[in-house]
Amino acid sequence: MPAVAPGAGPESGASPIEQSLAGMMSRLDAILAADRLTDRTLVELMAVYNNVAYVFLYLEAVDDDENFTRLLPWRRAFYEDDDRTARIVRRLRELRCADTRLDAVREEYLAELTAAERRDPAEDARLDDLLDEAKAVLAGVRDARREILRRVGVRDAEADPAAVYYTVLGSMESTATRDKLARVWAAARDARQPALLAALDAMVTVRRRRSARAGHPNVAAGTLARCRATEADIAAFVTSSLETALAAHAQVESEIAAVTGATGRPMDHLGFAMRTVFGAGRVPAFRMGECLDFLSAVTHAVFGLTLTRQPSGHPQVIKVAVRDADDEIGDILFDLWDTDRGTPGPNHTLGLRGRTDWSGLVQRPVAYVSCRFRPDAEDTGHITFQNVHGMFHEFGHALNHLLLRTGVPFRSGLESLPPERLECLSMWFEKWACHPEFARRLTLGPAGEEQWARCVRIKMFEQRAGLLEQAVTAALDLEVHRSGTGGLRDAFDRLDGRYGIGRHYRLGDVAAYFTWPMYVANPGANFSYLWGAADSAAKFAAFRELSLADITGRPELRGLLAPCFDADTPAEVPDGSAVFRLYGSSALTG
């Protein structure tokens, strides 16, 4: 641990954690007991809070419920003591930093703390309750769909019903039978849609009240204020991407129809079309160690960094130290296997501790990657291509966190990155699973590269087929949160009137996304997935035909990715058509 936070890190055990928290509290109280803050003690104060966040996020990440619950009084002492918070606010108001950049951070920190003071706890509770209501509706949909699957002979209660449905539908030879199952499947969702929309629309209403009190013209404006692109540029990008996606999707549907003979809703027959074209060939398994070694090789070739494995202090966690020559950059903690410690969730990355590097106070960032892959039957440490793609994506988030050029953080994680850049590096890294050098560096056995190439074709077509859904969701999110009235249905109908999106997607196809954490945390800013897809595709094009040896000899290429690490640089609006060019060759027919 750095000098600004005495004691050992969370991986050292319960007693050292308490010693660390006690030491940080003692230092915090000493800082606040002084007559005034200084530039240095302000940085120290922010680093203390960053370390406290690290402790509890790490315990959550590794499902250490025992220590997390036992140490909750410490978290309340740091975050829920009104007197201590008031003293911090008073000291921040009194201080004027000599360093102008630090003073801007002080103002931002003060604004965040005072905004929290103005929050209505009843509103926060209402939003939590509404989100729980929406999730309960979706749980009811899943239960109804499990019953549908049971009626067609599937009895795996633990499996994700959506994944099972996709497999079952893809195996049905009769177009009429697939149509019938798709209608029943949609009906199970649509019967509960009024309740889902009621909860989601009520959340939008609460956000509008909160946004108006904060002086924003609409909900999206408050979220987009953290962007380096203007609201007008963002809206134009989303519109352009939606129009391009609509034209490209018509071709996707035409290809599916040509393969399957389906004409009503071709996307309902996507799985069968892909099975028909790509077959049900052997799925290759990829060695986890080789995948991590390839990530290390890419990181070294592109950024000049070295990744070295170290003891993690936790049996399920792989710790990797990242260095730039003799310079320590930070650590990445990989927790990649599904265990009995909890229910597996979606892949995610937590930026556990941010960088502090100011006037001799140095703290290295730590990122935590959780993928929870299911071990193969023989428990040999192999993963599927889909797992590889997901791990590469999450690694991009982790490296982004480590390399962010924020020297005096008061936030934990990737929160200081402008919203439009949240997915740029992660989507760029995931594309390396499709780079020819990846296959060449693997031990795949006979015909292995051919199997890898088949996986790449499938992944690229799946992503191409999903681009319109991504664009519709981004447009809907922006539309409803820029508007002062109406809910998701009204916003969807307006978009349908302008662009005809209803010919391809129903509101029910995308409404569930509005319960996802990113959508809840950043209302109006979920164009970031669309932006990241376009930005990463355009930048990956410069690397796609090069070997890692070629890239090592061209250090200027890393400059393409510089905006991912410097939050203060102006945004470059990406070419929305770049992603369609990248995936355009992945046709089912022809």
BELZIGI-V568015 format. One record per residue. RES is the residue in one letter. SS is DSSP state (@ for helix, = for strand, . for the rest). D_LAST is the distance of its C-alpha to the last C-alpha in whole Angstrom. Layout:
((RES & SS & D_LAST) (RES & SS & D_LAST))
This chain:
((M & . & 58) (P & . & 59) (A & . & 63) (V & . & 62) (A & . & 62) (P & . & 64) (G & . & 63) (A & . & 61) (G & . & 57) (P & @ & 56) (E & @ & 55) (S & @ & 59) (G & . & 60) (A & @ & 61) (S & @ & 65) (P & @ & 63) (I & @ & 61) (E & @ & 64) (Q & @ & 66) (S & @ & 63) (L & @ & 63) (A & @ & 67) (G & @ & 67) (M & @ & 65) (M & @ & 67) (S & @ & 70) (R & @ & 68) (L & @ & 67) (D & @ & 70) (A & @ & 72) (I & @ & 70) (L & @ & 70) (A & @ & 74) (A & . & 74) (D & . & 76) (R & . & 72) (L & . & 69) (T & . & 68) (D & @ & 65) (R & @ & 65) (T & @ & 66) (L & @ & 63) (V & @ & 60) (E & @ & 62) (L & @ & 62) (M & @ & 58) (A & @ & 58) (V & @ & 60) (Y & @ & 58) (N & @ & 55) (N & @ & 56) (V & @ & 57) (A & @ & 54) (Y & @ & 52) (V & @ & 55) (F & @ & 54) (L & @ & 50) (Y & @ & 50) (L & @ & 52) (E & @ & 50) (A & @ & 47) (V & . & 48) (D & . & 49) (D & . & 53) (D & @ & 54) (E & @ & 58) (N & @ & 58) (F & @ & 56) (T & @ & 59) (R & @ & 62) (L & @ & 61) (L & @ & 60) (P & @ & 64) (W & @ & 63) (R & @ & 60) (R & @ & 62) (A & @ & 65) (F & @ & 62) (Y & @ & 60) (E & . & 63) (D & . & 66) (D & @ & 67) (D & @ & 70) (R & @ & 68) (T & @ & 65) (A & @ & 67) (R & @ & 69) (I & @ & 66) (V & @ & 65) (R & @ & 69) (R & @ & 68) (L & @ & 65) (R & @ & 67) (E & @ & 70) (L & . & 68) (R & . & 66) (C & . & 65) (A & . & 65) (D & . & 62) (T & @ & 60) (R & @ & 57) (L & @ & 58) (D & @ & 60) (A & @ & 57) (V & @ & 56) (R & @ & 59) (E & @ & 59) (E & @ & 55) (Y & @ & 57) (L & @ & 60) (A & @ & 57) (E & @ & 55) (L & @ & 59) (T & @ & 60) (A & @ & 57) (A & @ & 57) (E & @ & 61) (R & @ & 60) (R & . & 58) (D & . & 59) (P & @ & 59) (A & @ & 58) (E & @ & 55) (D & @ & 54) (A & @ & 55) (R & @ & 53) (L & @ & 50) (D & @ & 50) (D & @ & 51) (L & @ & 48) (L & @ & 46) (D & @ & 47) (E & @ & 47) (A & @ & 43) (K & @ & 43) (A & @ & 45) (V & @ & 43) (L & @ & 39) (A & @ & 41) (G & @ & 42) (V & @ & 38) (R & @ & 38) (D & @ & 40) (A & @ & 39) (R & @ & 36) (R & @ & 37) (E & @ & 39) (I & @ & 36) (L & @ & 35) (R & @ & 38) (R & @ & 38) (V & . & 34) (G & . & 36) (V & . & 35) (R & . & 39) (D & . & 38) (A & . & 40) (E & . & 39) (A & . & 36) (D & . & 34) (P & @ & 33) (A & @ & 30) (A & @ & 28) (V & @ & 29) (Y & @ & 28) (Y & @ & 25) (T & @ & 25) (V & @ & 27) (L & @ & 24) (G & @ & 21) (S & . & 23) (M & . & 24) (E & . & 22) (S & . & 23) (T & @ & 22) (A & @ & 26) (T & @ & 27) (R & @ & 25) (D & @ & 25) (K & @ & 29) (L & @ & 29) (A & @ & 27) (R & @ & 30) (V & @ & 33) (W & @ & 32) (A & @ & 32) (A & @ & 35) (A & @ & 37) (R & @ & 36) (D & @ & 36) (A & . & 40) (R & . & 41) (Q & @ & 39) (P & @ & 42) (A & @ & 44) (L & @ & 42) (L & @ & 41) (A & @ & 45) (A & @ & 46) (L & @ & 43) (D & @ & 44) (A & @ & 48) (M & @ & 47) (V & @ & 45) (T & @ & 49) (V & @ & 51) (R & @ & 48) (R & @ & 49) (R & @ & 53) (R & @ & 53) (S & @ & 51) (A & @ & 54) (R & @ & 56) (A & . & 55) (G & . & 55) (H & . & 51) (P & . & 50) (N & . & 47) (V & @ & 46) (A & @ & 43) (A & @ & 45) (G & @ & 47) (T & @ & 44) (L & @ & 42) (A & . & 46) (R & . & 45) (C & . & 42) (R & . & 42) (A & . & 40) (T & . & 41) (E & @ & 40) (A & @ & 39) (D & @ & 37) (I & @ & 35) (A & @ & 35) (A & @ & 33) (F & @ & 31) (V & @ & 30) (T & @ & 30) (S & @ & 27) (S & @ & 25) (L & @ & 25) (E & @ & 24) (T & @ & 21) (A & @ & 20) (L & @ & 21) (A & @ & 18) (A & @ & 16) (H & @ & 16) (A & @ & 16) (Q & @ & 12) (V & @ & 12) (E & @ & 14) (S & @ & 12) (E & @ & 9) (I & @ & 12) (A & @ & 13) (A & @ & 10) (V & @ & 11) (T & @ & 15) (G & . & 16) (A & . & 18) (T & . & 19) (G & . & 22) (R & . & 21) (P & @ & 18) (M & @ & 19) (D & @ & 21) (H & @ & 19) (L & @ & 17) (G & @ & 19) (F & @ & 18) (A & @ & 14) (M & @ & 14) (R & @ & 16) (T & @ & 14) (V & @ & 11) (F & @ & 14) (G & . & 16) (A & . & 20) (G & . & 21) (R & . & 24) (V & . & 24) (P & . & 26) (A & . & 29) (F & = & 30) (R & = & 34) (M & @ & 35) (G & @ & 38) (E & @ & 35) (C & @ & 33) (L & @ & 36) (D & @ & 37) (F & @ & 33) (L & @ & 34) (S & @ & 37) (A & @ & 36) (V & @ & 34) (T & @ & 37) (H & @ & 39) (A & @ & 36) (V & @ & 36) (F & @ & 39) (G & . & 41) (L & . & 42) (T & = & 43) (L & = & 43) (T & = & 46) (R & = & 46) (Q & = & 49) (P & . & 51) (S & . & 50) (G & . & 53) (H & . & 51) (P & . & 50) (Q & . & 46) (V & = & 46) (I & = & 45) (K & = & 46) (V & = & 45) (A & = & 47) (V & = & 45) (R & = & 47) (D & = & 47) (A & . & 49) (D & . & 53) (D & = & 52) (E & = & 51) (I & = & 48) (G & = & 48) (D & = & 47) (I & = & 44) (L & = & 44) (F & = & 42) (D & = & 42) (L & = & 39) (W & = & 40) (D & . & 40) (T & . & 44) (D & . & 47) (R & . & 48) (G & . & 46) (T & . & 43) (P & . & 40) (G & . & 39) (P & . & 36) (N & . & 35) (H & = & 37) (T & = & 39) (L & = & 43) (G & = & 44) (L & = & 48) (R & = & 50) (G & . & 50) (R & . & 51) (T & = & 54) (D & = & 56) (W & = & 58) (S & . & 62) (G & . & 62) (L & = & 61) (V & = & 57) (Q & = & 55) (R & . & 52) (P & = & 49) (V & = & 48) (A & = & 44) (Y & = & 43) (V & = & 40) (S & = & 40) (C & = & 36) (R & = & 38) (F & = & 36) (R & . & 36) (P & . & 37) (D & . & 36) (A & . & 38) (E & . & 40) (D & . & 40) (T & . & 39) (G & . & 38) (H & = & 34) (I & = & 32) (T & . & 28) (F & @ & 25) (Q & @ & 26) (N & @ & 29) (V & @ & 29) (H & @ & 27) (G & @ & 29) (M & @ & 32) (F & @ & 31) (H & @ & 31) (E & @ & 34) (F & @ & 35) (G & @ & 34) (H & @ & 37) (A & @ & 39) (L & @ & 39) (N & @ & 39) (H & @ & 42) (L & @ & 44) (L & @ & 43) (L & . & 44) (R & . & 47) (T & . & 49) (G & . & 53) (V & = & 55) (P & . & 53) (F & . & 54) (R & . & 51) (S & . & 49) (G & . & 46) (L & . & 43) (E & . & 45) (S & . & 46) (L & . & 42) (P & . & 41) (P & @ & 39) (E & @ & 36) (R & @ & 36) (L & . & 36) (E & . & 32) (C & @ & 32) (L & @ & 33) (S & @ & 32) (M & @ & 28) (W & @ & 28) (F & @ & 29) (E & @ & 27) (K & @ & 24) (W & @ & 26) (A & @ & 25) (C & @ & 21) (H & . & 23) (P & @ & 23) (E & @ & 27) (F & @ & 27) (A & @ & 26) (R & @ & 28) (R & . & 31) (L & . & 30) (T & . & 32) (L & . & 29) (G & . & 30) (P & . & 28) (A & . & 24) (G & @ & 25) (E & @ & 23) (E & @ & 20) (Q & @ & 21) (W & @ & 21) (A & @ & 18) (R & @ & 16) (C & @ & 19) (V & @ & 18) (R & @ & 14) (I & @ & 15) (K & @ & 18) (M & @ & 16) (F & @ & 14) (E & @ & 17) (Q & @ & 19) (R & @ & 16) (A & @ & 16) (G & @ & 20) (L & @ & 21) (L & @ & 22) (E & @ & 24) (Q & @ & 26) (A & @ & 26) (V & @ & 28) (T & @ & 30) (A & @ & 31) (A & @ & 32) (L & @ & 34) (D & @ & 36) (L & @ & 37) (E & @ & 37) (V & @ & 40) (H & @ & 42) (R & @ & 42) (S & . & 44) (G & . & 47) (T & . & 47) (G & . & 45) (G & . & 42) (L & @ & 39) (R & @ & 38) (D & @ & 40) (A & @ & 38) (F & @ & 34) (D & @ & 36) (R & @ & 36) (L & @ & 33) (D & @ & 31) (G & @ & 33) (R & @ & 32) (Y & @ & 28) (G & . & 28) (I & @ & 27) (G & @ & 28) (R & @ & 25) (H & . & 23) (Y & . & 26) (R & . & 29) (L & @ & 32) (G & @ & 33) (D & @ & 29) (V & @ & 31) (A & @ & 34) (A & @ & 35) (Y & @ & 34) (F & @ & 37) (T & @ & 39) (W & . & 38) (P & @ & 40) (M & @ & 38) (Y & @ & 38) (V & @ & 42) (A & @ & 43) (N & . & 41) (P & . & 41) (G & . & 39) (A & . & 38) (N & . & 35) (F & . & 32) (S & @ & 33) (Y & @ & 30) (L & @ & 28) (W & @ & 30) (G & @ & 29) (A & @ & 25) (A & @ & 25) (D & @ & 28) (S & @ & 27) (A & @ & 24) (A & @ & 25) (K & @ & 28) (F & @ & 26) (A & . & 24) (A & . & 27) (F & . & 27) (R & . & 23) (E & . & 24) (L & . & 27) (S & . & 29) (L & @ & 32) (A & @ & 35) (D & @ & 33) (I & @ & 33) (T & @ & 37) (G & . & 38) (R & . & 37) (P & @ & 39) (E & @ & 38) (L & @ & 35) (R & @ & 36) (G & @ & 38) (L & @ & 34) (L & @ & 35) (A & @ & 39) (P & @ & 38) (C & @ & 38) (F & . & 41) (D & . & 43) (A & . & 44) (D & . & 46) (T & . & 43) (P & . & 42) (A & . & 38) (E & . & 35) (V & . & 33) (P & . & 30) (D & . & 27) (G & . & 25) (S & . & 22) (A & @ & 22) (V & @ & 20) (F & @ & 17) (R & @ & 17) (L & @ & 17) (Y & @ & 15) (G & . & 12) (S & . & 10) (S & . & 10) (A & . & 7) (L & . & 7) (T & . & 4) (G & . & 0))
